[in-house]
Amino acid sequence: MKSYAGTGNESFMTTANTPDGGYITGGYTSSSDGDFTKNEGGSDFLIAKFDGQGNKEWIKSYGGSKSDYFYGIRPTVGGGYIAAGFSSSNDKDIPGNKGYEDMILAKFDSNGNKQWIKNYGGTASDFLYDVVEIPGGDYIAVGLTASSNGDITALKGSYDAVMVRVDKNGNKIWVKNIGGSKQEDFNTVNLTKDGNLILSAESSSINGDLIGGRGYADMVIAKYDFNGNQLWHKSFGGSKNDYLSSVIETSDGSFVGVGYSESTNGDMTGLNKGVIDATIIKVDSNGKKLWMKSFGGTGSDAFYSILESPDGGYVASGFTNSPSNSEVPEINGVSDGIVVKYDPYGNIMWKKAVGGIGGDNIMDGVLTNTGDYLFTGTTYGQDYSLMGADAAVYRIEGDHTPPSEISNLGEVHNYNSVTLNWFNPTDKYFDHVNVYRDGVLVHSVTSNFFYEIGLNDGADYDYRISTVDKFGNESLGTMLHIKTVDITPPAVPADSEAVGKDGVIHISWAANTEPDFLGYNVYVNGIKQNSIPTQNNQYQVTGLDSGKTYQISITAVDTANNESPSSDVINAYVFDTIAPNRPALRVLSYNAPERKVTLEIENRDPDVYGTNLYINGNVYNSSLIQEQTVTLDLLPGVYRFSATSLDQFFNESEISQPTELVVDGTPPEIPTNIRANGENRTIKINWDSNIEADLEGYNVYLNGVKQNSSPVKGNYYEISGVADGKTYQVSVSSIDTSANESAQSNLIDVLVKDTIAPNPPSVAIPNYNPETQQLNIKLMANDMDTKGFNLYVNDTKSNVVLIREQDSSINLAPGIYRIAATAVDEFGNESISSPVITYTVENKKTDTPQLYAPKYVDNIIESIKNRENQITGKALDIINPVQANPNEPKEDLTIPAESPKKIRYAIEEQLKSSGDNNSAVKEEPSSGTKVSINTPKNLETKTTNNRRPLPSAEKGDLDTINSNVGASPSSIYVKKNITDPLNDESKISINNKKEREGSPTPETESHKNSKWILWSSIGISVLSLGAISFLLTKILKIKL
């Protein structure tokens, strides 16, 4: 053992072979003396190179002011080394720290000079434990992470296993965290022969990507591709802690892993012997456990590293502090490094404890180029150190067992040369073959053949072929005796004959009687059929195609392996007399509604040319059937199908097993007792169930149209979407499993009734006319099927017949009324009441009309003179109110003398009825009748500002007369065809617009003391001039 130490603590944590036959190791150091030249603070990365004999070539350290550790190191393809670990430093050789500890990858040249150091991770703790270079120059490293930010997107548990892929310069390609809801980590990663990765891990999760969960932690072996995709993983362990430190692929394609376990159940049942036992497990290429073994005593034992030995066994290394027993050797101190050799089946071959009087721990190991084992780790033994923990190197002699011998040694020789060929062994460390002739080494070859020329004719030679491994161990070898012979071939075989039948040709020829004769070679179409010369002068060639012609020839071979020329070629035709195997026939599908059956014929011979189909014993087809399926249209009945196969020689096979099919043509019973009820756009139909065994269901018809897309299974069906108030015809038929449908049942007439009342209407009251005591009501339907309305006043229906229009009116005397309405559909269904409207009709006093004076009375007279039978509705002239001023003279209006006296009388009566005692009608024969009108000065003009548009009138019914009252004109309308109270023939009514809108202007005190006089256009009935006075009276009664 050798140790490398300073005054601090050191350890070699990882070791790998180098291409030059030496090895590289990595770890950590906190020393700057002894074997170490500098320390940046805390623990620094340690990297050291040794030659094949274990001699130190160089040791170097890198780091920052805190803790820096390497756990994995490998040589790279282009030269140099890649190392993986972690760092909590943030200065000097270490780039910016991301959190507590960062994952670290570092690249060094072949002399240990730093090329780059890169860190990865988040704000929590992140570690890398191993790294491997993959084809193409990228690196994949593994470890664990507790971060959920930075390079880690989403942490799945307390901490996750992590896999990082970077390019050759350390630039991150991707980072994947892998695990479940608890804790997982990856410990080692290695390449597999099939171009993937094999990893050792632990898992305590029962979910996620690495499922363990038997106990606190389980051993996990996982296989991934280079993109980080999991191919499979397997877990092993018991109810306590079980750890897998390392796993490698073996030469037989299996995987062997090592670790340690605290469990005594599960996979560890009957294995654990103490507190912690070292564990070794072997699984096949898919992760299935082949065997599992433990090693240890009553103390603690653990394996950290595993190697495959040259003989196909396994060497596990770690530490032990158990007292010696039948399994554990006696240790030298508190704890020793332990090395255990296993055979391929897990049986212990030997074990060795290494160390001093303190403590020793082996962390990793390699197989050297001499077949010995070199291990690295830590020693606390005072025999080897200055103080504290030291990095240690342990060397254990290997088995030096030679590789396996070659197999299948063969040779080809003639009179002066020889060719040797064989199979090389599959031993992992096999290197080459030594060829000896007569005890002398003539050549070393790495291939599996050897050729030599220049030998003597007829001479004897002894050859020995031995195997040599990469450590120089050589096997005893395999012997072969060769004798050269003459080169004269034997005579050509004669009298050859050949007969072919059913894939076989029988060949015969005349026997050779030469003394050095060895045998014959038989050729078919130029290809030799026998592997060694046949001694007999007859030969049978099998496996030929019938119906073909083959060329047959024979040669003779002597003991010197000289072969004669070929005999004359014989053309042999192979007849076929063997029928093919019978086919298999089955019903592939049956379409009952169309009565179509599809049969599948499975031929069981490659030389089948076609098929005959038999139906009820008779051949169906007129020519051979070439297809695999046949579709037939069938009539009702019972059918028995079978088939035969025929080859191209029309050899017909035995008939197949028959297949029967019954085609049912009888429809089921007609459904009975059909009941149907139609209500609210739906028809519900019932009928009595059909109890026939092959009943599939029912079809339901409405007005002769089938309603269901698939047979109705029960005896009830609903048809929705029909129209209320209509009568439909309903019938039902039965259908069986063969799609036979019965006749339809008797038709049933179904009237669809509507029993659903419409929604209540909306009610609005636009206005009330106090003149006519008429309340206008608007009724609005809220359902499309509303036919009319009922109007309720104080809970009593007011209408005798249904109200059809939206606009309605009722006459109401002053009082308080509760107004509501209902909607009624065409089926008489009445809705609930609309919300009740409470309406109050007030008893208002009629305003005293204001009078206007006509500007031109002649127009009145002209209208009277020119009237005919009815008022024409011609607009009157514009009139202005007369301003009442006592100081101004009264305005006298004169009626022409030729006017009838009834005109005067009408004007006079109007003035009296209006209370105007100051105006008078006087007789002036020369100038006509004069009317004097008194207009008070203080008369106020009332205007309407909040006016609404009047409803439109029919053309000719109303003519508008605009009256300029102050600044606010009003509109005056003349209605025609109104009865005249003087002669009961016609009547004229002129209404102010404001009065039509139900908004009369309140009467003021000045209204009571003064009057206005309005002259307007008058329509006069043709039948009576006596109506003039009454018409003028009505015209003058206008209230602003």
WOURLIN-V632848 format. One line per field, one symbol per residue. ss: DSSP state (h for helix, s for strand, l for the rest). phi: phi as a letter, one per 40 degrees, with the letter a starting at -180 (. if undefined). burial: 1 if it has 16 or more other C-alpha atoms within 10 Angstrom, else 0. Layout:
BEGIN
ss: ???
phi: ???
burial: ???
END
This chain:
BEGIN
ss: lssslllllsssssssslllllsssssssllllllllllllllssssssslllllssssssslllllsssssssslllllssssssslllllllllllllsssssssslllllsssssssllllssssssssslllllssssssslllllllllllllsssssssslllllsssssssllllssssssssslllllssssssslllllllllllllsssssssslllllsssssssllllssssssssslllllsssssssllllhhhlllllllsssssssslllllsssssssllllssssssssslllllsssssssllllllllllllllsssssssslllllsssssssllllssssssssslllllsssssssllllllllllsssssssllllllllllssssssslllsssssssllllllssssssssllsssssslllsssssllllllssssssssssllllslllsssssslllllllllllllsssssllsssssllllllllssssssssllsslllllslllsssslllllllssssssssssllllsllllllssssssllllllllssssssssllllssssssslllllssssssssllsslllllslllssssslllsssssssssssllllsllllllssssslllllllllllsssssllsssssllllllllssssssssllsslllllslllsssssllllllssssssssssllllsllllllssssssllllllllssssssssllllssssssslllllssssssssllsslllllslllssssslllsssssssssssllllsllllllssssslllllllllllsllllhhhhhhhhllllllllllllllsllllllllllssssslllllhhhhhhhhhhhhhllllllssssslllsssssslllllllllllllllllllllllllsssssllllllssssslllsllllllllsllssshhhhllllllllhhhhhlllllllllllllllllhhhhhhhhhhllll
phi: .bbbabccbbaccaaacbdcgcabbbiaabbbagcbcaachgbbdbbbbbcccgcccabbbaibcbcbbbbaaacbccggabbbaaabcaafcbcdccacbbcbbbbbccbgccbabbbahbcbcbbbbaaacbdhgcbbbbiaabcbagcbcaccacabcbbbbbccbgcccabbbbibcbbaacbbaacbccgbbbbbababcbagcbcbgcacabcbbbbbcccgcccaabbaibcbcbbbcaabccccgcbbbbaaabcbbgccdgbcbacbbcbbbbbccbgcccaabbbibccbbabbabbccdcgcbbbbiaabcccacbcccccacabcbbbcbccbgcccaaabbibccbbacbaabcccbgcbbbbibbbcccbbcagcbcbbbbbcccfccccccbfcbabbbcaaabbaabcccddbdbabbbbbfgbcbabbccbaabbbgcccgcbbbbbbbbbcccgcbcchbcabbbcbcbccccccbfcbabbafgbbcbaacccbccccbibbbbbfgbccbcbdccccbabbbgcccgbbbcbabbbbbccgcbccccccbcbcbcbbbcccccbbaccabccdcfbbbbbbbcbbccccabbbbbfgbccccbdccccbbbbcbcdibbbbaabbbcccgcbccccccbbabbcbcccccdbfcbabbafgbbbbbacccbcccccibbbbbfgbccccbdcccbaabbbgcccgbbbbbabbbbcccgcbccccdcbcbcccbbbccccccbbbcabbcccfbbcbbbbcbaccccabbbbbfgbccbcbccccccaabcbcdibbbbaabbbcccgcbccccdcbcbbbcccccccccbbcccbcdcccccccccafaccgcccccbbccccacccccccbbcdcccccccdccccccccccgccccabbcbdcbhcbbcbcbccccccbbbcccbccccbccgcbbcbcbcbfcbcbbbbbcbgbccccbfbaabbbbcdccccgbccdcccccccabbbbbbcbcbcccaccccccccdccccbbc
burial: 11111111111111111100011111111111000101111111111111110100001111111111111111110001111111111100111011101111111111010101111111111111111111000111111111110011001110111111110001010011111111111111111100011111111111001111111111111111010100001111111111111111111001111111111100110011111111111111001010011111110111111111111111111111111000011111111111111111010100111111111111111111111111111111100111001111111001011111110010101111010111011011111111111000000100001100001001000011111111111110110001111110111111011111111110111011000011111111000010001110111010011110111111111111111111111111111101111111111001010011111111100011111111100000000010000000000000101111111011111011011000111011111101011111111011101100001111111100000000110011101001111011111111111111111111110111110011111110100111000111101110000111111110000000001000000001100010111111101111101101000010000011111111111011101100100111111110111111000001001111100000111111111001010011100000011110111100111111000000000000011011101000011111111111011011111110111010110010001001111111111111001111111111111111
END
